[in-house]
Amino acid sequence: MGYEQLHQGYPDTAIKTWSSAYKAYEQLNDSEGMTGSLINQSLGFIAQGFYSSACNTLLTALKLSNGICSSPLEQVLQSKDSLIESLQHQPLTKVQVIGLRQMGDILRLIGRPEASFVVLQKALAMTSDLKLVQSKLYNQLLLSLTDTERTLYLQAKKKYQLTDDSGAKQQAVITAQIQAKSALFLYQKLEKQTPNILSITAKLNQLNFLLELNKWTNITDENFSDQKQLIQPLLQQLLSLNNQFDDFPAIDCIYARLNLAESLIQVAQNAKLNKLSSSKVENPLLTALSISHQALDTAEKLNNTRAKSYVLGTIGKIYSCLKQLLESQKYLEPAMELAQSVKAWDIAYQWQWRLGRLYRQLKQTQKTDKAYASAINSLDQVRGNILAMNPDLQFDFKEKVEPVYHEYMEFLFSQETNSQRAVAIQDKLRIAEIENFLQCGRLTTFSATANSQELFNFPPIIFL
């Protein structure tokens, strides 16, 4: 029942179901059943984006040290050896392996890929002892480990960007190359299986990773030239498998299609990649639009607000790329409203940011100002999570967060009377950069500009 509720897009209901199951197992003194119920509850928290709650629930289930869920900054003094030691006393059971896989995924999601790697390696070793190497669980663990290798690559890339020391830069490049090769090897191993949910997911993640690799010229040397040629064949395979996304649980089906649509957007925006794929994919953006509308149909049936916001926003993004601004506005505004309605600020800021760009193109000055201000306020709402607990944004800060501040400052400076507010935004950017560098939560700060908070404290935009 809990899994059915989760797959239909009702994670809070699923958590209540598994909580009731936990109490029943507790009355029976069934420790394995209690552990399994807690592991299942963590899935519900992940589906809602409550990563800290998921991690702490797994701590209880697996009886691990409390420190494992701490932020990276708080983990400076905790050695790899101490983590390995805390994993030595895990019961050798299948449910424990499932829990460790879940913990490995969570640690990756909260920006602790090194700890994730250690935990997943332990889980893989346990599958060998349990003679589960040929099982679905083993392959799921491999996929989790591969995604962690990919995050370690992103971490090395971030270190390269943050240091001016030539030796440190060279070491970061070497580390990134090692992690990239390992991740690609494992993705290709997994995607060669008979098409199923796991192999299709591996293809999706591999394509997305190849597009990521293509962004960093330091890593795309002769060792990866052959890998780049895989982008077009992977696209073709995934497009031919599009109907098989229907075999995924409904909520996963939505995000799988959006994953593919996002890859198509990246292909369309890169002239070289677009040329490479043009012989096979007639128009990447129109294809992405069609796939996103399929995801929208599923999201509307589920009535999942967070997923529907993501789909509508993605469609709005595609129309923006197609230069159809009014059509883009038609989707971005409700996408933003839905995200705000469930306080999904990590999603809301993206659509507010895009609306700021759109309104500026439409020369709607007041709406531009409010949209950018709302995006900054949304980032403020989740700075403890979005910068310290989300590796995609943490490691892609310069691409996914910093431009919001820069574009808003540019707009404010273009308005003759708004230079003081632009300086206030610059102060906020500096603090966000420090938080990102330290991988910590929100800092208590004092702005150099008097009452700077009041200068841009617009309420969220509501369209009637």
C-alpha positions in Angstrom: 0.0 0.0 0.0 2.8 2.5 0.9 4.6 1.9 -2.3 1.5 2.4 -4.3 0.7 5.6 -2.6 4.3 6.8 -3.1 4.3 5.9 -6.8 1.0 7.7 -7.3 2.5 10.9 -5.9 1.3 10.9 -2.3 4.5 10.6 -0.2 2.9 12.1 3.0 0.2 9.4 2.9 2.8 6.7 2.2 4.8 7.9 5.3 1.7 7.6 7.5 1.1 4.0 6.1 4.7 3.0 6.9 4.6 4.7 10.3 1.6 2.5 11.1 3.4 -0.5 9.9 6.4 0.4 12.1 4.1 0.5 15.2 2.6 -2.9 14.3 6.1 -4.5 13.9 7.2 -2.8 17.2 4.3 -4.6 19.0 5.4 -7.9 17.5 9.0 -7.1 18.5 10.0 -7.7 14.8 13.3 -5.7 14.5 13.7 -6.4 10.8 10.2 -5.2 10.0 10.8 -2.1 12.0 14.0 -1.4 10.1 12.2 -1.9 6.8 9.4 0.4 7.7 11.8 3.2 8.6 13.8 2.7 5.4 10.5 3.0 3.5 9.6 6.2 5.4 12.9 7.7 4.2 11.7 7.2 0.6 8.7 9.4 1.3 10.8 12.1 2.8 13.1 12.1 -0.3 10.1 12.4 -2.6 9.2 15.6 -0.8 12.7 16.9 -0.8 13.1 16.6 3.0 16.6 15.1 2.8 17.6 15.8 6.4 14.5 14.0 7.7 15.3 11.1 5.4 18.9 10.9 6.6 17.9 11.0 10.3 15.2 8.4 9.7 17.9 6.1 8.2 20.2 6.8 11.1 17.6 5.3 13.4 17.0 2.4 11.1 20.6 1.4 10.6 21.8 2.4 14.1 24.6 4.6 12.7 26.5 7.5 14.3 24.5 10.8 14.4 27.4 12.7 12.8 26.9 11.0 9.4 24.1 13.4 8.5 26.0 16.5 9.5 27.0 19.1 6.9 30.4 18.8 5.2 31.8 21.7 7.2 31.0 19.9 10.5 32.6 16.7 9.1 36.1 18.1 8.8 37.3 16.3 11.9 35.5 13.0 11.1 37.9 10.7 9.3 37.0 8.1 6.6 38.3 5.4 9.0 35.8 6.4 11.7 33.0 6.0 9.1 34.3 2.6 8.0 34.5 1.5 11.6 30.9 2.5 12.3 29.8 0.3 9.4 31.6 -2.8 10.6 28.8 -4.0 12.8 25.9 -4.0 10.3 23.8 -7.1 10.4 24.3 -9.2 7.3 20.7 -9.1 6.0 19.2 -8.0 2.7 17.0 -5.3 4.4 20.2 -3.8 5.8 21.8 -3.7 2.4 18.7 -1.9 1.1 19.0 0.6 3.9 22.7 1.2 3.2 21.9 1.8 -0.5 19.3 4.3 0.6 21.7 6.0 3.0 24.3 6.2 0.2 21.8 8.0 -2.0 20.9 10.4 0.7 24.5 11.2 1.5 25.0 12.1 -2.1 21.9 14.3 -2.2 23.1 16.2 0.9 26.5 16.9 -0.6 28.6 14.2 1.1 29.7 12.1 -1.9 32.9 10.7 -0.2 30.7 9.3 2.7 28.2 8.0 0.1 31.0 6.2 -1.7 32.1 4.4 1.5 28.6 3.4 2.5 27.8 2.0 -1.0 31.1 0.1 -1.2 30.1 -1.5 2.2 26.7 -2.4 0.8 28.2 -4.0 -2.3 30.6 -6.1 -0.2 27.6 -7.3 1.8 25.8 -8.4 -1.4 28.8 -10.5 -2.2 28.6 -12.2 1.2 24.9 -12.7 0.8 25.4 -14.1 -2.7 23.3 -11.4 -4.3 25.8 -10.4 -7.0 23.4 -11.4 -9.8 20.4 -9.7 -8.3 18.5 -6.6 -9.1 19.6 -5.1 -5.8 23.3 -5.4 -6.8 22.6 -3.5 -10.1 20.7 -0.8 -8.2 23.7 -0.4 -5.9 26.0 -0.1 -8.9 23.7 2.6 -10.3 23.8 4.5 -7.0 27.6 4.1 -6.9 27.9 5.4 -10.4 25.8 8.5 -9.6 28.1 9.1 -6.6 31.2 8.9 -8.9 29.5 11.5 -11.1 29.0 13.8 -8.1 32.7 13.3 -7.1 33.5 14.5 -10.6 31.4 17.6 -10.0 33.2 18.1 -6.7 36.6 18.0 -8.3 35.4 20.5 -11.0 34.3 22.8 -8.2 37.7 22.6 -6.5 39.3 23.4 -9.8 37.2 26.5 -10.2 37.8 27.7 -6.6 41.5 27.5 -6.4 44.2 29.6 -8.1 47.0 27.2 -7.1 48.3 25.5 -10.3 49.2 22.3 -8.5 45.8 22.1 -6.9 44.2 22.7 -10.3 46.2 19.9 -11.9 45.2 17.5 -9.1 41.6 18.5 -9.5 41.7 17.7 -13.2 43.3 14.3 -12.5 40.7 13.5 -9.9 37.9 14.6 -12.3 39.3 12.4 -15.1 39.5 9.3 -12.8 35.9 9.8 -11.6 34.6 10.5 -15.0 36.1 7.4 -16.5 34.9 5.2 -13.7 31.3 6.7 -13.9 31.1 6.2 -17.7 32.4 2.7 -17.5 29.7 1.7 -14.9 26.9 3.6 -16.8 27.8 1.7 -20.0 27.9 -1.6 -18.1 24.5 -1.0 -16.7 22.8 0.3 -19.9 23.9 -2.8 -21.9 21.4 -4.9 -20.0 18.0 -5.8 -21.4 15.9 -2.6 -21.5 14.2 -2.1 -18.1 13.8 0.7 -15.6 17.3 0.4 -14.3 19.1 0.3 -17.7 17.0 3.1 -19.1 17.8 5.2 -16.0 21.5 4.4 -16.6 21.2 5.6 -20.2 19.5 8.9 -19.1 22.1 9.6 -16.5 24.9 8.7 -18.9 23.6 11.1 -21.5 23.2 13.8 -19.0 26.8 13.2 -17.7 28.3 13.3 -21.2 26.6 16.6 -21.8 28.1 17.8 -18.5 31.5 16.6 -19.5 31.2 18.6 -22.7 31.0 21.9 -20.7 34.5 21.6 -19.2 37.3 21.8 -21.8 40.0 20.7 -19.3 38.4 17.3 -19.0 37.4 16.8 -22.7 40.9 15.8 -23.9 41.7 13.0 -26.3 40.7 10.4 -23.6 37.1 11.5 -23.9 36.8 12.3 -27.6 35.3 8.8 -28.3 32.9 9.2 -25.5 31.5 12.4 -26.9 30.5 10.4 -30.0 28.1 8.5 -27.8 25.8 11.4 -27.3 23.9 11.1 -30.6 23.4 7.2 -30.4 22.3 7.5 -26.8 19.7 10.2 -27.8 18.4 7.9 -30.5 18.1 4.9 -28.1 16.3 6.9 -25.5 13.9 8.5 -28.0 13.0 5.0 -29.2 12.4 3.9 -25.6 10.2 6.9 -24.8 7.1 4.7 -24.6 8.8 2.4 -22.1 8.9 5.3 -19.6 5.3 4.3 -19.0 6.6 1.2 -17.3 8.1 3.4 -14.6 6.2 4.3 -11.4 4.1 7.4 -12.3 6.2 9.9 -10.5 9.5 8.5 -11.8 8.0 8.5 -15.3 7.5 12.2 -15.1 11.0 13.0 -14.0 12.6 10.5 -16.5 10.8 12.3 -19.4 11.9 15.7 -18.0 15.5 14.4 -17.7 15.4 13.5 -21.4 13.8 16.8 -22.3 16.5 18.7 -20.4 19.2 16.8 -22.3 17.5 17.8 -25.6 17.5 21.4 -24.5 21.2 21.3 -23.9 21.8 19.7 -27.3 19.7 22.4 -29.0 21.7 25.2 -27.2 25.1 23.8 -28.2 25.8 24.5 -31.9 28.3 21.6 -32.2 26.1 19.1 -30.5 23.0 20.3 -32.4 24.8 19.8 -35.7 26.0 16.4 -34.5 22.4 15.3 -33.8 20.6 17.2 -36.6 20.7 14.3 -39.0 18.7 12.1 -36.6 16.8 14.4 -34.3 14.9 16.8 -36.5 14.4 19.5 -34.0 15.6 18.8 -30.4 13.5 21.6 -28.9 10.2 20.4 -30.5 11.0 16.9 -29.5 11.7 18.1 -25.9 8.3 19.9 -26.0 6.5 16.8 -27.1 8.1 14.7 -24.4 7.4 17.3 -21.7 3.7 17.4 -22.7 3.6 13.6 -22.2 5.0 14.2 -18.7 2.4 16.9 -18.1 -0.4 14.4 -18.9 0.9 12.1 -16.2 1.5 14.9 -13.7 -2.1 16.1 -14.1 -3.5 12.6 -13.5 -1.3 12.3 -10.3 -2.3 15.8 -9.2 1.3 16.1 -7.7 1.9 19.8 -7.3 5.7 19.7 -7.1 6.0 17.5 -10.2 3.4 19.6 -12.1 5.3 22.8 -11.4 8.5 21.2 -12.7 6.7 20.1 -15.9 5.0 23.4 -16.6 8.3 25.3 -15.9 10.2 23.0 -18.3 7.6 23.6 -21.0 7.9 27.4 -20.4 11.7 27.1 -20.6 11.4 25.3 -24.0 9.1 28.0 -25.4 11.5 30.6 -24.2 14.3 28.8 -26.1 12.0 28.8 -29.1 11.6 32.6 -28.7 7.9 32.2 -28.1 7.8 34.6 -25.1 4.0 34.9 -24.6 3.6 31.1 -24.8 6.5 30.7 -22.3 4.8 33.2 -19.9 1.6 31.1 -20.1 3.4 28.1 -18.6 6.0 29.8 -16.3 3.5 31.8 -14.3 1.4 28.9 -13.1 4.6 26.8 -12.6 5.8 29.5 -10.2 2.5 29.8 -8.5 2.4 26.0 -7.9 5.9 26.0 -6.5 5.1 28.9 -4.1 1.8 27.2 -3.0 3.8 24.2 -1.6 6.8 26.4 -0.5 9.1 24.6 -3.0 11.4 27.5 -3.1 14.2 25.5 -4.8 11.8 25.1 -7.8 10.2 28.6 -7.4 13.4 30.5 -7.8 14.1 28.9 -11.2 10.8 30.0 -12.6 11.0 33.5 -11.0 14.4 33.9 -12.5 13.2 32.9 -16.0 10.2 35.2 -15.6 12.6 38.0 -14.7 14.4 37.5 -18.0 11.1 37.2 -19.9 9.6 40.3 -18.5 12.7 42.2 -19.2 12.5 41.2 -22.9 8.9 42.3 -22.9 10.0 45.6 -21.3 7.7 45.2 -18.3 10.0 46.9 -15.8 7.9 46.5 -12.6 7.3 42.8 -13.2 11.0 42.3 -14.0 12.0 43.9 -10.7 9.5 41.8 -8.7 10.4 38.5 -10.5 14.1 38.9 -9.8 13.5 40.1 -6.2 11.3 37.0 -5.6 14.0 34.7 -7.0 16.5 36.2 -4.6 14.1 35.9 -1.7 13.4 32.2 -2.7 17.1 31.5 -2.6 17.2 33.1 0.8 14.4 30.8 2.0 16.4 27.7 1.3 20.0 28.8 1.6 20.5 26.2 4.3 19.5 23.5 1.9 20.0 24.8 -1.6 23.7 25.7 -1.1 24.8 23.2 1.6 22.4 20.2 0.9 22.0 20.1 -2.8 25.1 19.0 -4.7 23.7 19.9 -8.2 23.4 23.6 -7.1 26.4 23.4 -4.7 28.8 22.3 -7.4 27.1 24.3 -10.3 26.9 27.5 -8.2 28.4 29.6 -11.0 25.9 28.3 -13.5 22.7 27.9 -11.5 22.8 30.4 -8.7 25.3 33.2 -9.3 23.7 34.4 -12.6 20.4 35.2 -10.8 22.3 37.9 -8.7 24.3 39.2 -11.6 21.3 39.6 -13.9 19.3 41.4 -11.2 22.2 43.7 -10.4 22.6 44.5 -14.1 18.9 45.3 -14.3 19.0 47.5 -11.2 22.0 49.4 -12.4 20.1 50.0 -15.7 17.5 51.8 -13.6 18.9 55.2 -12.6 17.4 55.2 -9.1 18.3 51.6 -8.1 22.0 51.6 -7.6 21.7 51.3 -3.8 19.6 48.2 -4.1 22.1 46.7 -6.6 24.8 47.1 -4.0 22.6 45.3 -1.5 22.2 42.4 -3.9 25.9 42.3 -4.4 26.3 42.0 -0.6 23.9 39.0 -0.6 25.8 37.4 -3.5 29.1 37.6 -1.5 27.5 35.9 1.5 26.0 33.2 -0.7 29.5 32.6 -2.3 31.1 32.2 1.1 28.3 29.8 2.2 28.8 27.8 -1.0 32.6 27.7 -0.5 32.3 26.6 3.1 29.4 24.2 2.2 27.6 25.4 5.3 24.1 26.6 6.0 22.9 30.1 6.2 25.3 32.6 7.9 24.2 35.4 10.2 25.3 38.5 8.4 25.4 42.2 8.6 25.1 44.0 5.3 27.3 46.9 4.4 24.2 48.7 3.1 21.8 50.1 5.8 18.5 48.3 5.8 19.4 46.4 2.7 16.9 43.6 3.4 14.0 46.1 3.1 15.3 47.4 -0.2 14.3 44.3 -2.1 11.9 42.5 0.2 9.1 42.0 -2.3 6.4 39.5 -1.5 6.1 36.5 -3.9 4.4 37.4 -7.2 0.8 36.2 -7.4 -1.0 36.4 -10.7 -4.8 36.4 -10.6 
